[in-house]
């Protein structure tokens, strides 16, 4: 997605080898530039920020915000482009979000769930997830603040719920449609090794399998 020059393309490595679905690339040379492009369309040039969330045959969601420069903003913009077959490149919506109380630091990243039709962004300064409709871009919820040490956070969405933990050492389970906190669980450090709390802080991604949440504990760069 090139917002500066106003174009978006879908490139498919399998199509480089064969448009019919046969994949026998060994011992052959292919023109990946020409054959791999499925479509190339124009998009509006006035979209702020960058594309952040991609959903095949559905939509691409973009946003502006701040990076590691830590810029305070009193308004951010989210937008979505159609990538459904036959409608590629159409602007679905473009919506501003004004924080309720103050200027905030909000990075250009997030989580989404096509089944719930919700995506969320994290406000670092207030330590809150904020939910938006994937279909309209409207703000639909603001979750409760996480722990004071949860400036950086890593979450995942599974089965309509947002699971998240950060350096504060508390796992949150949030309803992804409503933003309601369903439960919290302290990751107890029974050896009292942390200087600021008796919980294991997490500075890594978590994943879910077999009905369980797997969490790594660590410092910024162990």
C-alpha positions in Angstrom: 0.0 0.0 0.0 1.6 3.3 -1.1 -0.3 6.1 0.4 2.1 8.8 -0.9 1.7 7.9 -4.6 -1.8 6.6 -4.4 -1.6 2.9 -5.4 -2.1 -0.5 -3.8 -1.2 -3.9 -5.3 -1.6 -7.6 -4.4 1.5 -9.8 -5.2 1.2 -13.6 -5.1 4.3 -15.8 -5.2 2.3 -18.9 -6.3 0.9 -17.0 -9.3 4.5 -16.3 -10.4 4.9 -20.0 -11.1 1.4 -20.8 -12.4 -1.9 -19.1 -12.6 -3.6 -22.5 -12.7 -2.4 -23.7 -9.3 0.4 -26.1 -10.3 3.5 -25.4 -8.2 6.7 -27.0 -9.7 9.3 -24.2 -9.5 12.4 -26.3 -9.4 15.0 -25.7 -12.0 13.2 -22.9 -13.7 13.5 -19.1 -14.0 10.4 -16.9 -13.5 9.7 -13.2 -14.1 8.4 -12.4 -10.6 7.8 -8.7 -11.3 5.2 -9.2 -14.0 3.5 -12.5 -13.3 3.1 -12.2 -9.6 0.9 -9.2 -9.6 -2.8 -10.1 -9.2 -4.1 -6.6 -9.3 -2.8 -3.0 -9.0 -5.3 -0.2 -8.3 -5.3 3.5 -7.4 -6.3 4.7 -4.0 -6.8 8.2 -2.5 -3.6 10.2 -1.9 -4.7 12.0 1.3 -4.7 9.1 3.7 -2.6 9.9 6.8 -0.2 7.4 8.3 0.4 3.9 7.0 -1.4 0.6 6.4 -1.3 -1.5 9.6 -3.8 -4.4 9.5 -4.4 -6.6 6.4 -7.4 -8.9 5.9 -7.4 -10.9 2.6 -10.5 -10.4 0.4 -11.9 -8.0 3.1 -10.1 -4.8 3.9 -6.9 -3.0 4.8 -6.9 -0.8 7.8 -4.5 2.2 8.1 -3.9 4.8 10.7 -1.6 7.6 11.8 -0.1 8.0 15.2 3.3 8.3 16.7 6.4 6.1 16.6 9.4 6.1 18.9 9.5 9.9 18.7 6.7 9.8 21.4 4.7 12.7 20.0 1.6 13.7 21.9 -1.6 13.9 19.7 -5.0 15.2 20.5 -6.5 13.5 17.4 -5.7 10.5 15.3 -7.2 9.2 12.1 -8.1 5.6 11.0 -9.1 4.5 7.5 -10.0 1.4 5.6 -9.6 0.3 2.0 -11.7 -2.3 0.3 -9.9 -5.4 -1.0 -12.9 -7.6 -1.7 -13.0 -9.0 -5.2 -14.1 -6.4 -7.8 -13.9 -3.5 -5.3 -10.2 -3.3 -4.7 -9.0 0.2 -3.7 -12.4 1.7 -2.8 -12.2 3.9 0.4 -14.6 2.4 2.9 -14.3 5.0 5.6 -12.0 7.6 7.2 -12.7 8.6 10.8 -11.0 10.7 13.4 -10.6 9.7 17.0 -10.3 12.4 19.7 -9.2 11.1 23.1 -11.7 11.9 25.9 -9.5 13.8 28.3 -6.0 14.7 27.0 -3.4 14.5 24.3 -2.1 10.9 24.1 0.7 8.8 22.6 -0.9 6.3 20.3 1.3 4.1 18.0 0.5 3.0 14.5 -0.2 -0.6 15.4 -3.1 -2.6 16.6 -5.1 -5.8 16.7 -8.1 -6.8 14.7 -10.7 -9.6 14.4 -12.7 -10.0 11.2 -15.3 -12.2 13.1 -16.0 -9.7 15.8 -15.6 -6.9 13.1 -13.6 -4.9 15.6 -10.0 -3.5 15.7 -8.3 -1.9 18.6 -5.4 0.5 19.2 -3.4 1.0 22.4 -2.9 4.4 24.1 0.5 4.2 25.8 0.0 7.2 28.0 -3.3 6.0 29.6 -2.5 2.3 29.1 -5.9 1.6 27.5 -7.0 -0.4 24.5 -9.6 1.5 22.4 -12.0 -0.4 20.1 -13.3 0.6 16.7 -15.7 -0.9 14.2 -14.1 -2.4 11.2 -17.1 -1.6 9.1 -17.5 2.1 10.0 -14.4 3.2 11.8 -16.4 4.6 14.7 -15.1 4.4 18.2 -17.2 1.8 20.1 -15.4 1.2 23.4 -12.5 2.2 25.7 -11.2 -0.5 28.1 -10.1 0.1 31.6 -6.4 1.2 32.2 -3.9 -1.6 32.6 -1.0 -1.6 35.1 1.3 1.4 35.5 4.2 -0.6 34.1 2.3 -1.5 30.9 3.5 1.3 28.7 4.5 -1.3 26.1 2.2 -4.2 25.6 1.7 -7.3 23.5 -1.7 -8.8 23.0 -3.6 -11.2 20.8 -7.2 -11.8 19.9 -8.8 -15.3 20.1 -12.4 -16.4 20.2 -13.7 -12.9 20.4 -11.5 -11.9 23.4 -8.4 -9.8 23.7 -5.7 -11.3 25.9 -3.0 -9.0 27.0 -0.1 -8.8 29.5 2.8 -6.4 29.9 5.5 -5.6 32.4 3.0 -5.2 35.2 2.6 -9.0 35.3 -1.2 -9.2 35.1 -3.0 -11.0 32.3 -6.2 -9.3 31.1 -9.1 -10.9 29.2 -11.2 -8.3 27.5 -14.4 -8.8 25.5 -13.4 -7.6 22.0 -16.9 -6.5 21.1 -17.6 -4.4 24.2 -14.2 -3.6 25.8 -15.4 -5.0 29.1 -12.7 -6.7 31.3 -13.9 -10.2 31.8 -11.2 -11.3 34.2 -7.6 -10.6 35.4 -4.9 -13.0 36.5 -1.7 -12.1 38.4 1.3 -14.0 37.3 2.7 -14.5 40.8 6.4 -14.3 41.4 6.7 -16.4 44.6 10.5 -15.7 44.8 10.0 -12.0 45.0 12.8 -11.3 42.5 11.2 -8.2 41.0 12.1 -4.9 42.7 8.8 -3.3 42.1 6.1 -6.0 42.3 5.6 -9.7 43.1 4.4 -10.5 39.6 6.3 -11.7 36.6 6.5 -9.0 33.9 6.2 -9.9 30.3 8.0 -8.1 27.4 7.2 -10.6 24.7 4.3 -11.9 22.5 1.9 -14.4 24.0 0.1 -17.2 22.1 -2.9 -19.4 22.7 -3.2 -23.1 22.0 -5.4 -26.0 23.4 -7.4 -23.5 25.5 -4.3 -22.2 27.3 -2.4 -18.9 27.2 1.4 -19.2 26.9 3.3 -16.2 28.2 7.0 -15.5 28.3 8.6 -13.4 31.0 11.6 -11.2 30.4 13.2 -7.8 30.4 13.5 -5.4 27.5 16.4 -7.2 25.8 17.4 -10.3 27.8 
